[in-house]
């Protein structure tokens, strides 16, 4: 999970196992990293996030994260466009983001402020929190087919 080579701290997250597609063919495992988000003084989210280099923004919310943000004021509304050019209207929130280990409530590295996109329509929610290039581009990251490595 954590290792040090010289003065570099390496953080490693094993991939999450995916399931089967509609034909019964096994899908490739999923690169993940663990984040803690601090939205307000007492409002925190901690969990695995799917690494998605095709998502432009910081974070795309799932139901759990959406419920956590309920009642807070978004900083703005924005529109995301999918590959099929469907428009998804989202409320955008800000949070302080930290890399964290999966088993211990401890912050390993601050990632600064992240934007969280919460779809207005519940049908557009993701099953998992998705972390995109708005955060990934702040990291030296290796995805090698078995683990996500943060250097």
PyMOL commands that set and color helices and strands:
alter all, ss='L'
color gray80, all
select helices_A, chain A and resi 63-69+122-124+133-136
alter helices_A, ss='H'
color red, helices_A
select strands_A, chain A and resi 2-5+8-14+32-40+43-51+59-60+76-81+87-100+107-119+129-131+141-143+147-150
alter strands_A, ss='S'
color yellow, strands_A
deselect
rebuild
show_as cartoon
